[in-house]
Amino acid sequence: MFTHLTTLIGGLHGTSPFRVLHWIFRDNPTIGIILLAAIVLYSIYRYMNRH
């Protein structure tokens, strides 16, 4: 997991966010779902504070 994480952080410069999410979902779907829920909740929070 840690070697994959360092590769993910090191190779993050040229990769798309969808590819990173795909790697996270493939390795550990629970963490992927939690991360996706956090992104959605944060975007809702930002949207509600803007208006």
N, C-alpha and C positions, 0 to 999 in steps of 0.2 A: 504493500500500500504506500509506504513512504517513498520508495523509488519511483512509483508511478506518479505520486504527488509532486516530487521534485521535477520529474520530466514534464508534468503538466504546467508547473509554474515556470520552468525554464523555457518551455516551448510555447508559452502563452502569447508571445509577441506576434507571431505570424498566423495564429489559428483563430478561427471564428468561435464565438461563444456557443454556437450550436454544437460544434464538435466537442468542446469541453463538457457541455451538459451530457452529451452522448457517452463520453468516457465515464463520467460520474455515475450515470444511470446503469451503465454496463457493469461497473465494478461493484457498486453498492446502491441498489434501487431505493432503499430507505433514505439514505442521505440525499439522493437526487430529488426525491419527493419533498423532503424538508426544505431543501435549498430552493426548489421551485415555488413552494408555498411562501417562503420568506421573501422571495423576489416579488411575487404577486401582492403580498400584504404591504410591502414597502412602497410599491408603485401606487397602490390605493391610498396609502397614507400621504404620499407626496401630492397626489392629485387632489385629495380633500383639503390639504393645507394651502394649496395654490388658489383654490376658488373660495 
